[in-house]
Each structure stands twice: as C-alpha cells, then as structure tokens.
C-alpha cells in the first residue's frame, strides 16, 4: 500500500495533482457549456467546427515555443501565469454570455486567447513532475497523474452537462468553472520554486526544429504519429456531439455531458486492463487494429438512434484510442534516443493537438455540407481507409514488435 501511494509522500506532488485535477475539471466543464450554448445560438454545426479551429491554431503556432519557455523559466511561474490567464478569460466568457447581443467572432477570439494560455501551461505542467518527485517514485507519480487526467475527463463533462440543465445557461456554469480555475491557481502557489536544470544555451532555429527534423527523417516515427493525426482528423465526431445530443438522441445538455465522458470511461477501463496484460507482441498490427476499431465505432455511433448504444460506441472508441496511444507512445520512445525525446515529444503534442482540434473543425465543416450523420459515417469510413493505406505504405509499422523490456 505504501508503494501504491509513494508519490503522495511528497508535499509538492499533492498540491500539483490537486491543482491539475481542478484545472482539468474546469476545462471539460467549459467545453460542454460553450459547445452547448453555441449550438443553441446557431443550430449550425459549422460554428462548432470553428471552436475546434480556434483551439487548433494556438497549439499549432505556440507548442514549440512553449516547450522552449518551459526549459528556460521556472515552470511553477509559467503554470501560475497560464492559469491566471485562463481564469481571467473565463470571466470574459461569463461577461460575453450575459450580453444580449453576442457576436460569435468575439467568442472565437476569446477561445483563441485561452488556447494560447493552455498551450504554455501544457509543457510546463508535464515537465515539472520530474522536479517535484524523486526518481524512485516517478513511475508512481506518472500513474496517478494519468488516473487523475482520466477521472477529470469523465467527471467534468458529466457535471458540466448536469449543471447546464439545472442552471439553464452557460454563464452560470462558467461561474463554477472560474472558481475551479482560481482554486487551481491557489494550489500552484505553495509549490517550491524550481530553477534547477534551466537551459542556458543560446536559442536557435536549429534547436527549435530539431525534433521536427528527426521525426521526418525516421519513417516509422513519422508514420505512427501521422496515423493518429489523419485517423482522428477524419473520425473526430466530438465536435458534433451537441448535434447528436440535442437533435438526434434528444437527451439535451445532461446527455451531452455523458456522451463527452463515455470515451474517457472506455479509456480508463482499458488502461486498467492493459496494466494486467503483457505488451502487445505484434505492436504494429495491434496499432492498426485499434485505429480500425476506432473507425468502426465512429460509423456505428453515426448511425445509432439509441442513447445507450451511442454511449457504448463512444466507450469502445475510447478503449481503442487508449490501445493506440500506449503502443504509439512506446514505439516513439523506443525509436528515439534519450537526448531527442523531449523535442520529439513536443512534435508529438503538435500532431495530437492538430488531430483533435483540426478534426473538430473538419467535422463541423462536413456536417454543415452533408449533415451530422453522413459526415460522421463518412469520417469513420475515412479512418478505416487511412488504416488500409498506412498498412500498405508503412510496412515497418506493420512489422513492428513491442519490446519486452522497459524503455530506459
């Protein structure tokens, strides 16, 4: 039992994990409230896609600079500044939704600015864990950090949907979100300043793009990362959930919250199962199979008329995505030398961000053209086509076998 909670012996980790939990809960609650409000205002899925685009652009533009900043400035200060900024932007969202006249371009601008703050928070909050937990307890800290993330992404959407149904407006939900974000800031303040291992070398363009250059020089890494990009780009039905919840399944904002939570519930259950199982011996083939299952789940979700079957489909998609994430993470780490792993991880974050947010934009655009159901079904079929193409185009991934030993 002592080993299971080893990371909690460290005071700063307790504050860090609590702050991260409230920040993630706030983020997921806000996602549900804003998307539901925008769809009620417009009844046009294209505008849901614009939300995804507004979040994609900051990640695309600022992830690499954010990684360099996290290596050169006290990460605690970056976290504090980022979370103060997201709290302030949440207050701006509240003021926006309390207005009678609501120009959507203002909402997208607020989303873009908040996306910048979240982009700088990400690398700093990930990298600081190695500074607040000693090496012998780091694996335990990573486990609890992952569990914390998944729990927040299950509870947050569900709570956000229930509050929206009860309070009747996004503004009141965002008041709760602002309080949670402020609490996250106060929990970061007690962390001890961390100035060890700050990078002192001169900033150069070559350093900034070294990770990107390495990825494009190694086909197996490029293939694994870009497979996720295109699979989620075509199969990302997340942006259309307000359409399904309100117009197709008729379950309203409460159902929207549960739909948003379902993929993460599937991910958590799969993660627990994977801890009990040995690594996939034929990792490449398992990766392709997982992404194909994600595509099938997307198609079935698109044609479903049952709320409970839709929940099941989304949970299966989350489970498949977790398998894909685990295999891809091991593959990238094994194929990358230790000196390059940080920069390659930053490139991976860009691809992940692109697949999620850009996929939401693509789903909104295609739904505006063809309707939500055809767009979702075609997107799922597109994901399966991507798997078939990559299985042919990248035989090195197809033949990849997972190592039995841990990555050093």
N, C-alpha and C positions, 0 to 999 in steps of 0.2 A: 504493500500500500504506500509505503514511504517513497518507493521508486516511482510509482504511478503519478505522484503529485510533487515530484522533486523540484520542478521549476517554480512552484509556488512558495518555496522556501525563501525566494529572493524578492525582497520588497518591491523593487522597481518593476519586476515582471507582473506582480499583482496589479499595480497601478496601470501598467501598459495594457494588459489584457482587458481590464475593465474599461479603460478609455476606448480601446478598439471596438469592444462589444457595443457600447452605446453609439459610437460613430457609425458602425455598420447598420445597426437597427434603424438609426435616423435616416441613413441613406436609402434603405429599402422601403421604409415607410413613405419617404418623399417620392420615390419612383412611382409607387402605386397612386398616391394622391394626385400628383401632377398629371400623369397619363390619363387617369380617370377624368380629371377636370378638363383637360384639353379635348378629350373625345366628347364630353358632354357639351362643350362650347362649339365644336366644329362638326361632329359626326363625320369626319373625314380622316381616314387612316393615313393620308399623306402627311398630315400635321404630326401624327405620332412618329413618322419617319424622320421628320425634321428635328425632333427631340434627340433621336439617336445621332443624327449628323452633328448637332450642337455639342454632343459629348465626345464624338469621334475626333473632331478637329483638334481640341486641346491635347488629347493623348498623342495624336499623330505629330503635332508640332513640338510638344514640350517634354515628351518622355525622356529622350536622350539628354537634354539639358538638365532635367530634374535629377537624373542619375548622377551627373557630374556635380551638381549642387550638393546632393546627399553625401558625396565623398569629400567635400571641401568645407562644409559648415556643420556645426553642431546639429545633429539630427533632431534632437529634442526641440531646438528652436524652430526648425523647419516644420515639425509637426504642430507646434503651438501656433505658428503664423498661419499655416494652412487651415487649421480647424477654427481659428478665429475668423478667417475669411469665409469659410463655409457657413458659420453661424450668422455672420453679417449678411451673406447672400440669402440665407433662409428668411431672415427678417425682410429683405427686399421682396422675396417671393410672397410673403404674407401681405405686404402692402399692395403688391400687384393684384392679388386675388380679391382684396377688399374693394378695389376700384370697380365702378360701374362699367366704364369703358376699358376694355382690355385689348391692346394691340399685341398680336402674337409675336411680332418681331422683338418686342421687349422681353417676353418670356424666353425666347431663344437666346437673346443676348445674355440674360441672367444665367441661363443654363451653361452657356459657353464660359463665362467667367468662373462659375462654380466648378466647371470641369478643369480649368487651369489649376485651381487650388487643390482639387483632389489628385491631379496628376503629380504635383510636387509632394503631396503627402505620401503617396504610394511607396516610392523607393526608400524614402527616409524611414517610414514605419516598418518596412520589411528589414532593412539593413540594421536597425538599431537593436534587434533582438540578440545578435551576436555580442553586443556590448553590455547587455544587462543580465545575461545568463552565462555562466561558465561552460566550457566545452563539454564537460561530463553530463550536464543537464540540458544541453542544447536540443537533442533529439526529442526529449520530453516536452520542451517548450514549443517545438515545431508542431508536435502532435496536438497539444492543447490550443495552439494558435489556429490550426486548421479546423478543429472541432468548434472553436469559438466563431470562426467565419461562417461555417455551415449552419450553426444554430441561429445566428443572427439573420441569415438569409432565409431561414424557414419562418422564424417568428415575426420578423419585420414586415413582410408583405401581408401576412395574416392579420396582424394587429392594425396595420395601416388601413386595410380594407374594412375591418370592423369599425374602426374609428370614423372612417369616411361615411359609412352607412348610418352611424349613430349621430354624428355631428352635422352631416349634410353638406359640408363644404370643405374644400381643400385648405382654406385659410386656417381653420381651427386645428386640423391635423398638423399643419406646418408649425403651429404654436408648440405642439408637443415635440415636433422634430427639432425646433430651435432650442428648446430646453435640454433635450438629449445631447445636442451638439455642444452646448455650453458646458454641460456636465463633463463631456469628453475633454474639453479644454482644461477644466479644473483638475482632472485626473492626470493630465500630462505634466502640469506644473510641478508636482513633487518629484518627478524623475530627476536624478542627479545629472548635471551637465556632462556631456560625453565629447571630449575633444581629442581622444586618442585615435590613432590611425587616420587622421585627416590628411588627405592627399595634398602634397606641397608642390608637385611638379607643375611645369608650365602647361596651361591649357592649349591644346592644338586641335585642329580639324582632324588630323590623323587619329588622335586618341578618340575623338567623338565617334568616328565611323568605323573604328577597328572591329567592333563586334558585328556590324552590318557586313563588312567586307568578308569576315571569317565565315559567316553564315552562307553567303553566296558562293564561296569557294568550296563548300562541302555539301554535296548534293543530298546526302542522307538527312542532314540537319535542315537544309532548305526545304526538302520535301516534307518532312514531318511537321515543321512549323506552318508551311503554306497550306498543307492539307487541312489543318484546323481552320485556317483563315477562310478558305473557299467553302468548306463544308458548312460552317456556321453562317457565312455570308448568304448562302442560298437557303439554308434550313432554319434561319433565325425567325421564328414566329413570335418571339417575345413581345415585339412592339405591337403586334395585333391582338394581344390578349384583351385589351379593353373592348375591341370589336366583338370578339367571341363571348366575353362575359356579359356584355350588355345586349347585343342584338341576336346572337345565335343560341347561346346556352341560357340566357335570361336569368342570370344569377347576380347581377349587379356588382357593386364595389366589394362586398364581402366575398363573393365568389372569385372576383378578380384577384384579391389577396391570396386566396387559397390556390388559384391557378399559378400565380407567381411563385408560391412557396413549394409547389409539387416537385419541380426539377431538383431542388436542393434537398428535399427529403429523399428522393431516389439516390442522390449523390452520397448522402450520409450513410444510408444503409449499405450501399455498395462499398464505400470506404471501409466500413466496419468489416464487411465480408472479406475484402482484399487483405486486411491485416491478418486474417486467419489462413490465407491461401499462399502457396509458393508463387514466385514470379511467373508470369506467362513465359513458357519456354520459347514458343514461336511468337515473339512480341510483335513483329511486323504484321503478321497475318491477324493477330488479335486486334491490333490497332485498326486495320481496315474493316474488320468485322464490327467493331464498336461504332465506327463512324457510319457504316451502312445501317446498323440498327437505329442510330440517331435519325437517319433519313427516313426509315420506315416509320418510326414513331411520329415524325413530323407529318407524314402523309395521313396516318391514322387519326392524329389529332385534328388535322384539317377537315376530315370528313365526318368526325364524330358529332352526334347530336345529343349525347349523354354527358352530363357534367362529370359523373363519376368515371366514365370511361376516358374522358379527356384528362382527368387527374391522373389516371393510370398511365396514359400515353406520355404525359409530361414527366412522370416519375421514371418511366423506362428511358426516356431521353436523357434525364439527369444521370441515371445509372450508366448508360453508355458513354456519356461525356466524361464521367469520372474515370472509367477504364481507359479512355483515350488520353486523358490528362496524365494519369500515372505512367502509362507506357511512354508517352511523348517526353515527359519530364526526365525519366531515366535515360532514354535514348539520347536526348540533347546533352545531359550531363556527362554521360559516358563518352560521347564523341567529341567533347570539348575539353581542352586542357585546363587545369585549375586556374592558370593565370588569365584565361579568357572568359571564365564562366560568368563573371559579373556583367561584362559588356554583352555577351550573348544572351544572358537573361533579360537585359534591358530591351534587346531587339525582340525577344520572345514576347515581352509585355506589350510592345507596339503591335505585333501581329494579333495577340489576343484581344487587345482593345479595338483594333480595326475590325476583327471578325464580329465582335459583339455589337458595337455601336453602328458600324457601317452596315452590318446585317439588318439592324433595326430600320435604318434608312431605306435599304433596298426593299424590305418587306412593306414599308409604308408606301413606297412608290408603286410597286407592283399591285398592291391591294387597291390603290386608287385607280389603276388601269383596269384590272380584271375582277376585283372583288376579293375579300379576305380569304374565302375558302379556296378558290382557284390559285391564288398567289401562294398560299401555304402548301397546297398539294404539289404545285409545280416546283416550289422551293425544295420540298423533300425529295422529289424525283431528281432535281438538280444535284443534291447532296450525294445521292446514290451514283449518279453519273460521274461526279468528281472522284468517288472511291474507285470506280472502274478505271478511269483514266490514270489515276495515280498508281494503281496496282500494275498497270502496263508500263507507265512512263518511269517509275522508280522501283526497279527490281531490287535495289539494295535495301529498300524499306521492307519489301515483301519477304526478303530472305533474312531480315534482321532477327537475331535471337537475343533475348534478355540475359544479362549476366547473372550468375548465381550469387556473386559477392556484392557487398555494398559498395557504392561509389565513394571513393576517397575524397 
